[in-house]
Amino acid sequence: PITGRTLSRIRPVIAGNWKLNHSPAAATEFLQAFLPRVVDSPAEIVFFPPAITFQAVREALASRGAIDVGVQNVYWEDSGAFTGEISASMAAEAGATHALIGHSERRQLFGETNEHARRKVEAVLAAGLQAILCVGETLEERESNRAEEVVLRQLEVGLAGVAAEGRQALLLAYEPVWAIGTGRTASPDDAAEMHRRIREFLVQKFGKDGRSTPVLYGGSVKPDNAAQLLAADEVGGLLVGGASLDPEQFARICRAACPSDLEKSASREK
């Protein structure tokens, strides 16, 4: 039978979440250095710049249609008196292709809940964007043997409103909170174990559609561990934070989607 792992291997998704980094000028400089390093990359590359930098990234990528640009956050209402927010429809009109939802920093620092994530997933899919729902446990939750319970609850609530027609535009990202920005990384075995459980959940919920939903891993991804993580069972891509801010590091991670390409590119640069 076709498994989720087989389907996710067709074209891995490598997403760079810049968080609160890179001004428009810095983003343009970054892309000038990055793009020559990823010619014919086997990965589907998506950048998530700050909202104020979004248009500069779009303009810099105008000649490289194969690279997408998403937004780091949206609000679930389409318009209204919501100072500081942007809607999914606005993001789509501006040229965004993806939206991050429920990133651990949104949950931990800004109090977003599973119910907030559900509303955002529905809004993003309704606007015709691809939604990347982020899930993951804290160190305390993992050490108390509640990691699976927490992740499955985030999935159950966050995906409650996904209709059949929206499933093809859905991606997930498993990001253990204890491995984000800490230098600690889940081992490939740790990642595979949770990714397999997520895949089981998706198949139970969506049937055959759940077999092809990409599930990315995020959490202190670096050039030297990217290939191992991508080779782990059910890992269909990577959500990269700090390492996506450096053009050489991020290019190496993108090339890790095809180890032979990584080796050849590294040889050329010596």
Salt bridges, closest charged atoms under 4 A:
GLU44 OE2 - HIS98 NE2 3.72
GLU105 OE2 - LYS19 NZ 2.75
GLU105 OE1 - HIS103 ND1 3.87
GLU112 OE2 - ARG106 NE 2.93
GLU112 OE2 - LYS120 NZ 2.68
GLU115 OE2 - ARG118 NH2 2.36
GLU115 OE2 - ARG119 NE 3.62
GLU122 OE2 - ARG118 NH1 2.40
GLU137 OE2 - ARG142 NE 2.75
GLU148 OE2 - ARG197 NE 3.09
GLU149 OE1 - ARG146 NE 3.92
GLU156 OE2 - LYS205 NZ 3.99
GLU175 OE1 - HIS103 NE2 3.23
GLU200 OE1 - ARG197 NH1 3.32
ASP209 OD2 - ARG167 NH1 3.17
ASP233 OD1 - ARG5 NE 3.75
ASP233 OD2 - ARG196 NH1 3.36
GLU234 OE1 - ARG199 NE 2.72
GLU248 OE1 - ARG37 NE 2.59
GLU248 OE2 - ARG255 NH2 3.91
ASP261 OD1 - LYS264 NZ 3.68
GLU269 OE2 - ARG255 NH2 3.56
